[in-house]
Amino acid sequence: MSKKSLYWICQLAGWLFYVLLQSLFFKLSNAFTVDVAISQFLLFAFGVIISHIYRNIIVSLGWLKIGKLRVIPLVIFASVLFATLHEYAQYGVELFLQIASNKHQSNIVIVTNILNLAFVYFFWSLIYFLFHFIENYKKAEIENLKWEASINEIELNKLKSQLNPHFMFNAMNSIRALVDENPNKSKDAITQLSNILRNTLQMGKNKVIPFDEELNLVTDYLELESIRYEERLKFTIQIHPQSKSFNVPPLMIQTLIENGIKHGISKLTNGGTIALITDVKDDKLIISISNSGQLKEEIKSESGFGIKNTLQRLQLLYGNNASLKISNQDQTTVLTKLIIPKNLIKHEGTNN
């Protein structure tokens, strides 16, 4: 139903209710006559016409945009003004139709009628302004949700755009370290990097990607890094079969793997081991990454960007339904635990 149709239905129904209520009082007091019926019809007709004129004035003067404290005096004045216009317009027609009763001979009665009508017009104003207040509030809520979703989309794209250069520079450094030492291995490294870059470009527009795609990227990355670190880096991967049914944010697991190597294993003289293990519980994907090293305050500070970036992405995509925790598992190992639900938060819509 359109707003215009709803307005006229409420307008006609409201005045009809008021007139029928008045007619009922006349009927109960045995004072309902043909003249009274005509007078009630005029009350209905002038009520619809004059309140519609009042409504047009409200719209044209922009009263709906005025603050509550400023509009109340205007509404009170307008209610009295249009009630007076209504009373004398109806009285004039009744005189013309020769049905005017002695009730109009008393100024006190006329003032009483105007005050009664002023109350009706004031009540009409309250309903009209309340309707528009609720409607504008709903519109504002919708606009806020759209704005929030747009901001989240922009912020998410910004975070994702920061990931690609961060990853590429580290990968290029890995290749640069191999070019002089072992040209054949550097060719293998270039092949690994091309696979990673191709997959990265393909997944760039997606909020989330299938777990298998992220796993392929992580495997290529670990192969690339194992060439660089040689015997100083060993890695193992244990994947729960149901992990494949999940979607994950692109490059998120790779970022955490990279963080473990850069701030853990690379700082150890003899290198170390990194393990990627997944599990599925309560419809959530649990990703555990353990790496040799110790989590210290200076390491937290150095790795702050990658972790902060990951936390922001999780919040934008899953709200409070996802979590990331990094802690020392024991005196030689750091454990990173990432928990991801199957579904994104509502305003993100789909998983694509």
Summary of the structure (lengths in Angstrom):
residues: 352
radius of gyration: 37.3
end to end distance: 34.6
largest distance: 115.5
contacts: 1014
relative contact order: 0.07
helix: 72%
strand: 12%
